[in-house]
Structure formats: C-alpha cells, structure tokens
C-alpha cells in the first residue's frame, strides 16, 4: 500500500511527488503515456517558480538547459521594459524545452525515492475511510491512502470524482508552434511590428539557432480535433502578413483555444486535484505550468503532514482555501489579456489606454508581480503586510535563505537570539542571525517559503507553530 498515488507525471505530478518524498511519504506516480513527452516545446519558468527551484536546490540543475529573458512584456504582450525594484534575486524568465523540465523534475522525484509507472492509465477508483482503491486500464487494482489527480485539463480523476468544472468554452482558436524561417531577422521584426498594430495574436519570436516561436490566429483552419500542419501555418501567415516568412522544419505544432474553467473544489475526501486538472486557461502570460508547480509546492508539505500524523485538523483544507483564489485570479487576468488581443475598436482602445498606464512604474510592477506570482498574499488573518507573502532569498550569515529550505521543513529566522522552535524542532529548523536582512525581529516560514508569523514573543510564536505544525513533541 502506498501513502499517495499521483495520476500524471507532468511537472505538477513530479514536483508533488518530490515534495512528498522529502517527508518519507511512499509515492507512486501513474502515467498513462508509455514514453515521456517528445515534442520540443519551449516553456517558461517565471520568477516565483525559479524561487521554488532555488528553495529545493534545483536551480543549478535547471539553469544550464534554459535561456534567460528579461522579465518584461508578459501582460498581453504589451512591450514594456521590466519594472525596477522587483523584490527577487531571480528577476528573469527562463525559457527551456518542455521535455527537459519534465525530465529534470521526474529525475528529482525518483532520486528522492518516488516510483513511476508508465503505461498505467487510471480508469476508476473508490474511496473509503481508510484510503483509495485505484483501478488501472489493465484491470489491476492498487491501494493508497490518498489519490491526487495531476492528469491535465481532461482529467479522468476529476471526471470520476464528479467535481464540476464551470467556465467558458473556447471561442477563439490560435495556432502556435516552433519552426525555422527562411528570411532575415530584420525583415521579420519590421513585418511583425507592422502586423501587431492591428493583430495582437501574432508573433514570430526568435529562440536562437534559427528557431522561432510562431503565433497566428487559426480562423477557418480545419477541425480542432486534428493537429495542425505546417501548411496551415503557412496559409494563415500569408493571409495576415502577406508572406509565410519561409517557415519550415517545425519542431512542434499545436493549436489552443481560450477555454477557461476552474474546478469547483480541489478536494473530495481522500482525492485531490492539482495543476491543469483543477484549472485551464489560455496560455497568455505563460502562467499554466508555473501555476501547477506552485499548486504542488503548496500541497506537498500539507499532505505529507497529514500522512505523518502531525497536521493540524484544518491544515489540508488550506490547500483549496489558498490555491483556489490564486487560480481564479490567473483565469481573470488571462480573460483580460484575451480581450486585449481582439482587433475590435473597443478592446483596442482599452489596450492603448493600458499601454499608457503601464508607463507608471506602480502599474507595470503590479501586473508583473501578478503574472510571475510574486505578488501573492495568502490570507493568514490580521497582521503586517508581509504576513502571508513569500519570503525573498535574503542574505544570511550562513549564505542565502533558500539554501536552508532544501529539505522542505519550516524555518524560524530569529534576529533576537531569544526564541526557540522547542517541541517543533523535528519539523521546524531554527536559525539565530541578528544580521539577517529583515525589517522585523523574527519570522516563521512554512516549507513553501510563505511567512506564517512575524514578531518577537515566544508565547505568540508557540501559538502559530501549533497552528501550522501541530502539537509539539513531548
């Protein structure tokens, strides 16, 4: 019997498995595909996801495979420079091939002891007071204490669970792919700038090595159930730009719509949802993979605490309470971005107005923090503005803060040198550092790096240690 079975070995499932293994939870990932993703699609890790990688010692493993881009131009592709003063040591976008990030996260999970079974599609399950019995396509039945659906937008787990997935169906289709071009870059830049004055869902962006990301409306292109062809891209490029730019040798081709849906709940008993199984939205702003990985980071330590027996009664419920509003906000900002892509006069007028407003540093920074998820503040009740926010990677006498979070434990960062983690020291590390770059006396960090308490009183600290980390060990 496993503690947790995870349906889906994409970035969300692999990250969740790794987080659980940091706490010795027995994990099995069930992946319906027999082989890893083969098509080479470039995805981007935003600032918050890069911070999470640094927290678990993964950033040095990921960086050599990616290409850094400035943290700019994310919101509705409005070309504004990166705002100044972003409070992060990782203020850039890291673009890297999807198969690479999936492989690195799966390797990380298996190195920690997670098991992966490919060619194992979940076709049914039944839960009771003690656990979940999962049935696979070949008729085999497996047993675990919990099941987490990380199996994508068409999630079998979500459908079997009977959780509603309300939202809007797709209205607009777009072609997207990566391919080589046959004309000079200067010609592409000039033509794209001309087209984007009236067509926002249009770009050719260089990735290096002659490879370009191509985005073009899919109006009138075949059956959306069928994969697009290079000829489809060529036809649409000629229709809009008057040239197909000599595109050839595609690495991958796809189409996407603007369907936007959010699961009514993230948990039903011993079955939970994360990643695209819980929310889908257009890829504008490049938030999808990041949102799923951040779901896993939030859920992992809480589910582990439940299994290890020290979780406070309501801890697992905070997963939905915290992450559902975050997903709802992402869905709203992608809805807004899709409206701003319209060629209609009204949306174009709003786009011009927003373009002007983004010249104000506060507006530009607000939208950047929204897209990159560094502006998230979970509701932990009344307290200073820092409460509930993520902690940046500040300098300490022992190096950088995130280097102390590799093992997925809580951390008491104490500038007073008077406090202690006491009976919680098996779950919470304690560092006394009067030189820490903090404007407050002490902070208690959860394993996901969010600030759970601020202060200098031991009794008050104990109350919050109990709130997040359960009863003290005698």
TAJO-V807518 format. One record per residue. PSI is psi in whole degrees, -180 to 180 (999 if undefined). OMEGA is omega in degrees with one decimal (999 if undefined). Layout:
psi,omega
PSI,OMEGA
PSI,OMEGA
This chain:
psi,omega
133,176.7
161,173.4
-44,-178.4
133,167.3
138,-178.1
124,175.2
112,178.1
124,-178.6
38,170.1
-170,-179.3
-39,180.0
-50,-178.4
-42,-179.4
-42,178.1
-42,178.2
-44,179.7
-43,179.7
-43,179.1
-40,178.6
-38,-178.4
-24,175.0
-19,-179.3
22,175.6
30,174.8
135,-179.7
117,-169.9
136,171.3
125,174.8
127,178.1
115,-177.9
125,-175.9
-30,179.8
143,-178.9
-23,-179.1
152,175.7
165,177.1
132,-177.6
-32,-175.9
140,-171.9
90,175.8
135,178.2
128,175.1
163,-176.6
135,171.7
120,179.1
177,-171.4
-49,-176.0
-38,178.5
-36,175.2
-38,176.1
-42,179.3
-40,176.8
-42,178.3
-37,179.6
-29,-177.5
14,176.8
23,-176.5
-14,-171.0
-42,180.0
-26,177.3
-33,-175.1
-40,-171.1
-43,-176.9
-18,-176.8
-5,-173.0
175,178.0
125,-177.9
140,174.2
151,176.8
149,176.5
78,-173.8
154,172.9
25,-176.7
-42,-172.3
111,178.9
23,-179.7
28,175.2
120,-170.7
84,175.8
148,179.5
164,177.4
136,177.7
151,178.5
155,172.1
22,173.5
128,-170.9
67,179.1
147,175.4
-3,-173.9
53,-173.4
67,176.8
168,173.1
135,175.9
110,177.1
130,179.8
157,-177.2
137,-179.7
-44,178.6
-30,-178.7
-49,-179.3
-36,177.0
-42,179.6
-44,-178.1
-41,-179.8
-37,176.7
-42,177.4
-42,178.1
-45,-179.2
-44,-177.6
-33,175.5
-32,177.8
-8,175.1
4,176.5
147,175.3
143,178.7
128,174.7
113,178.2
159,-176.1
27,-177.3
89,-178.9
131,175.4
126,179.6
-10,179.0
161,173.5
159,175.3
134,-179.9
153,176.5
-168,-175.6
-20,-175.0
-21,-176.5
-161,-176.1
131,172.8
120,-175.9
132,177.5
133,-179.6
169,-175.9
-29,-179.8
6,177.8
-11,179.7
145,177.0
136,-179.3
156,-175.3
136,174.1
169,179.2
-32,179.4
156,174.6
134,177.5
124,177.3
109,173.9
39,-168.1
32,167.3
179,-174.3
-28,177.0
32,-172.2
120,173.1
-40,-179.2
-46,-179.6
-43,-179.4
-44,179.3
-31,179.9
-20,179.5
23,179.0
130,178.5
151,-177.2
63,-173.8
159,179.4
-153,-177.5
138,175.2
169,-179.1
135,176.7
-28,-174.9
132,-179.6
143,-178.7
139,173.6
139,178.8
137,179.7
178,177.2
132,-173.8
171,175.5
159,179.8
165,-175.3
18,179.4
160,-178.9
151,-178.9
-36,-178.7
-39,178.7
-40,179.5
-47,-177.4
-45,-178.2
-43,-177.2
-42,179.9
-42,178.7
-39,178.6
-46,-177.4
-39,-174.4
-9,173.7
-23,-179.9
-17,-178.9
104,-178.5
-28,178.2
59,-177.3
124,172.0
158,164.6
110,-175.1
129,-177.5
141,174.1
-6,-175.5
156,179.6
22,-179.7
2,-179.0
135,177.7
143,166.4
129,-176.4
129,177.2
130,-177.9
142,178.5
146,-175.5
16,-175.5
125,175.5
6,-177.8
99,166.1
-163,-179.2
125,-177.1
-14,176.2
-17,-179.9
140,178.1
144,179.9
162,179.3
166,175.6
-37,178.5
-35,176.7
-45,178.9
-46,-178.5
-42,-178.9
-44,-178.9
-38,177.5
-43,179.0
-37,-178.3
-34,-174.7
-42,-174.3
-11,-177.1
2,178.6
152,175.6
8,176.2
15,-179.8
32,-176.9
142,-179.4
174,175.4
60,-179.1
142,174.1
-37,172.8
152,179.6
140,179.0
174,172.0
149,178.4
154,175.7
-173,179.7
28,175.0
138,-174.9
114,-176.3
149,-179.5
127,-180.0
140,-178.8
-31,176.9
155,-177.1
-5,-177.7
137,170.5
99,-178.6
-119,-177.6
14,179.4
132,-177.9
164,179.6
148,177.5
158,177.8
-147,-176.8
-20,174.8
-22,-178.1
-18,-176.4
140,172.5
152,-178.3
164,176.1
154,-175.4
13,-178.6
133,-176.6
-7,176.3
42,-171.7
-15,-168.7
-57,179.9
-41,-178.4
-42,180.0
-41,179.7
-45,178.6
-39,179.6
-33,170.3
-49,-177.0
-40,-179.2
-36,178.7
-41,-174.9
-36,-168.8
-55,-175.4
-30,179.9
-44,177.9
-37,176.4
-42,178.6
-39,178.0
-43,-177.3
-38,-179.3
-12,171.9
7,-179.7
4,-177.3
133,169.0
158,-170.6
-38,-174.0
6,-173.2
-47,-176.8
-28,178.0
-23,-179.1
-16,176.9
-53,178.2
-41,-177.0
-33,-178.6
-43,-170.9
-29,179.1
-46,177.3
-33,177.7
-46,178.6
-40,178.8
-39,178.5
-38,177.4
-43,177.7
-40,179.5
-42,-177.7
-29,175.2
-34,172.8
-46,-179.5
-42,-179.8
-38,178.0
-40,177.6
-38,-178.5
-9,176.1
-13,-176.2
148,176.2
1,179.9
152,-176.4
-41,-177.9
-58,177.7
-35,178.9
-35,176.7
-42,177.7
-40,179.3
-42,179.2
-40,178.3
-45,-180.0
-36,177.2
-40,176.4
-44,-177.7
-32,-179.0
-7,170.9
-20,172.5
126,-174.5
-38,-178.1
-39,179.7
-47,179.8
-44,-179.7
-41,-179.9
-46,-179.5
-36,177.8
-43,178.9
-30,177.7
-49,-177.9
-41,-174.3
-1,173.8
13,177.4
-6,177.7
2,-176.5
135,172.4
111,176.3
150,-177.1
98,177.5
14,-178.7
-171,-178.0
147,179.1
-179,178.8
162,-177.9
-29,179.5
-26,-175.8
126,-179.6
-11,178.7
164,176.9
149,-178.6
127,175.5
167,-178.0
78,-174.2
162,177.2
140,177.1
170,178.1
-22,179.2
11,-179.4
-129,179.2
148,-177.1
-46,-173.2
-22,175.4
-17,179.1
-1,-175.0
12,-175.3
-27,-173.9
5,173.7
28,177.6
165,172.3
166,-179.8
127,171.2
113,178.9
111,-165.0
111,177.3
-15,-177.7
-21,-175.2
27,-179.2
-14,-172.2
170,178.9
152,173.3
-10,171.5
-123,-175.9
-1,177.9
10,-173.3
-14,174.8
-9,-179.5
-19,-173.9
124,174.4
158,-177.2
125,176.2
119,172.8
121,-178.2
94,-179.5
-13,-178.8
-1,-176.7
141,-176.9
69,-179.3
148,175.0
6,-179.6
161,-175.5
-50,-175.5
153,173.9
148,172.0
122,-179.3
136,170.8
167,178.2
-20,177.5
8,175.2
5,178.0
145,-174.4
116,-175.9
-16,-178.6
147,176.6
132,178.2
-162,179.0
14,-177.5
126,-176.3
-40,-179.6
-45,178.2
-39,177.1
-45,-179.6
-38,178.3
-43,-178.2
-31,172.1
-42,177.7
-37,-178.4
-41,-173.8
-26,-173.2
14,172.0
-165,-177.8
146,177.8
154,174.6
132,-177.9
999,999
